[in-house]
Amino acid sequence: MLDDVIGWRDGRIVAIDQTALPHRLALLDIATVDELVDAIVRLAVRGAPLLGVAGALGVALAARQADREGWDAGRLNAEVERIAGARPTAVNLRREVLAVAAVLTDGAAATEAAALAVRDAAIETSRRLSERGAAFLIEECGAGPLTVHTHCNTGALACLGWGSALGVIRTLRDRGALAHVIADETRPLLQGSRLTAWELGQLGIEHYLVADGAGPFLISQGQADAVVVGADRVAANGDVANKIGTYSLALAARRAGIPFLVSAPESTIDEATATGADIPLELRADEEVTSFGGVRTAPEGSRALNYAFDVTPADLITAIITEDRVIRP
């Protein structure tokens, strides 16, 4: 089932609706740019590498819609830009949209082929970086079995194939080097408890959920051998933007003297962004924090600073693992 996180069927995008998990496995049938942008904004389709694939397929979708509805070149380009800007922090989305948009003039068939090539490459990339990351941790920490702390969701749902950080964990398990996983619940939308725990359960990997605020303390108590996270953007200097709550784990890992590993594809590295201070950080709706399950939990009038991402400075990162290399910031 995790082999079909997102695909292309009869000129439409078919993707797992990540807002429905873990209670039910539902598929989205996306036929228009409006539907795709909505799915991305409300996090039904999410995860930096998966967003890149969704954006690539979105260009093919826009090309089909343009042919069907008679859009001119200006309208088509505007819709492609709308897909690219649907979420500003993850660089993969814009990068893959622009890559596929470059072949729009070759026609819809060529655009679809380019988009599907992006999807196939993402699957292969996840396997390679997972193997490299697991080998790195075994070299740093020993053969284990290791307890690994992770944050947010970085498996097949977010990255296709094996995943990024969760792919490293899966490879450790297959090498007999994993004890169990500690996964943060990931407030406010619970990607850890809804998605990561679901994926770990599907894989039969022993895991424990913890509140985000408990993570640094558990690390200080020696309950993790390493922290492994993904990334939404890596700046040229090695600063990393990732789901809010990542920075505190990096601080705790440094204090505890354990590796803090970032696992992400090369496409997440943005050489055009000099430092983390230049990364646009998405600020989402107050209601995600002031309400839960559609019920308001904060007093009327209370506002929220709902940053979706934080930035971890390069000097707190042991290594960034990609499919091609190990980078030590």
N, C-alpha and C positions, 0 to 999 in steps of 0.2 A: 504493500500500500504506500510505503514511503518512496517507492520508485516512481510514483506518479504525482508528485507534489504540484507540478505545473506542466502543462503541455499544450499542444496545438491540435485542434480537431475541427475539420471542416470550416476553416477560416475563423475559428473562435478560440479564445484562451479558456482552458479548463484548469482550475486550480483548487487545492484544498482550502476551505474557508477556515482560517486559523482562529477566528473568533468563536467558532462552534465547539472547538476542542476544549476539554477532553470528553465532554458529554456525548458528542456525536461526531461522526466523520461525514462531513458534508462537502459537496463540490460546488464551486462557482462556475457558471457558464457565462463568460464575459464576451459580449458581442460588439461593444462600442467603447470609444475612448472614455466617455463619461463613466461607464461602469468600471473600467479599469482604474481610473483616477480615484473614484470613490473607494474601491477595494483597497488601494494602497494607503489612502489617507486614514481610513478607519482600521487599518492594520489587519484586515482579512488576508492580505498578501504582504508579508514583511520578512525582514532579514536581509542584510546588505547584499550578499551574492544573489539571493533569490530576486531581490528588487532589480538587479541588473538584468536578469533573465526576463522578468516580467516587463521591464522597459523595452527590451529588444523585441519581444513578442508584441508589445504594444505598438511599435512602429509598423510591424506587419499588419496588425489590426487596423491601424489608421489608414494604411495604404488600401486595404480592402474597403473600408468605409468610404474613403475618398472616391474610389471607383463606383461604388454603389450609389452614393449620394451626389456625385458630380462636384466635389470640392475643387476649387482652384488651388494653385500651388501655395498661395499665401495662407489659405485656411489650413491646408495640410501641414505646413510648417508650424503654424500656431498650435495645432493640436499636438504635434510631436513635442514642442517646447513645453506644453502643459504636462505631458507625461514626465518629461525630464525633471520638472520642478515640483513634482507632487510631494517629495520629501527632500529637504535640502541638505541634510547632514551626510547621508550615505552617498559617497562619490560614485559607487558602482552604477547606480541608476542612470545618472546623466552620462557617464562614460559609455555604457552599452547602448543607450538610446542614440547617441551621436554616431557611434560606430555603425549601427545598422542604418540610420538615416542617410548615411553617405551613399548607400546604394539604392535609394528610393527612385532615382531617375532611371534605373535599370528595370523597373517594373515590380509588380506585386510578387511574382514568383521568386525573383532574385532576393527581394526583401525578406520573404518567408525563409528562404534557405539560409540567409545570413543570420536571422534570428535563431533558427534551430541550431546553427553552428555554435552560437553563444551558449545555448543550453547544454549541448554536448560537452563543450569545453569546461563548463562549470562543474559538471559531474566528475570529469577526469581530474580537474584541479583539486577537488575536495579529497579525493583518495590520496593524491600525492602529498598534499600538505599534512594530512592526517598521519601518514607514515613517517614523514620527516619530524613532525612534532613529537610523536611517541618515542622515536629514537633519541631525540634531544633530551626528553625528560628522563629516560632510563639512564642516559649518560650522566645527567646532572644529579639524579637522586638515587640511582641504583635500580636493581631489577624489581624491587618492591616485595610484596604488593603495595602499591601506593594509594593513598587517599587524596583525591583531587577535588578542589573547590572550584565551582564555576558559577557564572552569573548570566542571566537572561537565557535566550534560546539560540543555540548555534549548531543544531543538528541538521538533518535532511530537510526539515520544514523551512529552515532559514537559508540553507546553502545548497540543497540538492545533494545527491550522492551520500557521502559519509558525514558531511558537515565540516565545520572548521574546528572549534574547540571541542565540541562533542565528538567530532570525528577522531580527534587525538585520543579522547577517553575510550572510544570504541576500539581503537587499535591497541591501546594498552590492555584492554580486556582480552582481546584475541591473542596477545602475546603472554598472557598469564601474569601481567604486571599491575593489575588493578585490584585494590581491595574494595573500595566503594566510592561513591560520589556524594559530595555535599553540594546541593543546589540552592541558591537563593531564590526566594519566591518571586522577586523582581516586581516591586511596586512601581506604579499603581495598577498596571494592567495584568500582572501575574503571569508573565511569559514563562517564568521558571516553574511555577506550580502547575500551570495549565498545559504547557507545551513540552518543556524539558523533562518533567517528571513522566509525562505521557510517552515521550520517545524512549526514555530510559526503561520504562516498563515494557514497551514493545521489544526492546533489545534484551530484556532479562537482566539488566544491570542493577545491582543493589544500590540504593540511594536514599538520602535523607534530605528533606526540605527544611530550610531554616528561614526565619525572617531576615530581611536585608540587614537590619540593624545588628543582628547577632553575628553576622559573618566575620567581621574583624576580630571580635572577641574570641570566637572559636579558633581562628588562626593563631591568636596570641597564646592559646592554651595547647598548642601543638596538635590540633585535630586535623591538620591538612599538611601534606608533604609538598604540595605545589598548588598554585592558582593558575587556571587556564581559561582565558576569555577570548571572545572574537573581537571584531572591530568594524566600525562603520566608515571610518576614514583614518588613514595614517598620514600625518604631515611629513614634509620633506626632512624635518629634523628628528623624526621618530616619535613625536607626540601622537597619542592615539585617542580618538573619539570613540566611545562605546556607550552602551546603555548606562543611564544614570545609576550610580552605586558602584561603578567599577573603580573609581579613584580611591575610595576608602579601602577596598580590598588590596590595592597596590601598596598603599601606605602600611597596611597591616602586614603584608608579605615582606616588605622591606624590613620592618621592625623585627619580624620573626626569623628573618634570614632564610626564607624559602623562595624558590623560583616563582616569578610572575611572568607567565608566558602569554603572548598574544598570537593567536593563530588566525591568519587571514590570507586570502589570495592576493597575488601581485596587483590585481585590478583595484584593490582597496587603497593602495599607496598612491598618494596624490602629490607628485613632485611640484605641482603648481601652487600648493598651499605650503607656505614656508614653515609655520609653526601651528601649534594647537590653538593659539589665540586668533588665528585667521579662519578657523573652521566655523561655519554657521551652525549654531546649535538650535535645534527645533524646540520651540516653546508651544506646548499643546494646551488643550482646553482645561480650564479650572475644574470642570465637572469630573474629570478623571480622578482627581484627588479628593474633591469635596463630596463625592457621591460614591456609592458602591452598589453594583447590581441594580442601578436605576433608582436607588433610595438615597436621599441626601443624608450624609453622616456628619457634616459640619454645620454650624449655625448659619442661618441666612446672613448674607453680607460678608462672610469670610471668603477671602480670595486665596488663590494658590499660585505658587511659582512652580509650574509643572514643566521643568526642563526634561526632555526625553533622553538627553545624552550629557555626559561629562567628558572632560579631557584629562587623561593621565599623562603626566610629563615623561619624556623619554628616560630620564635618569632613574625612574622607578621601575622600568621594564627590563627584565633579564634578557629577553630575546623576543623578536618578532619572527615567526615562522611563516614562510610562504611555500608554495609548491616548488619553488626554485632555489631557495636559499634560507640561511639563518642570519638574521640581522641582529647585531648586538648594539643597541642605541648607546 
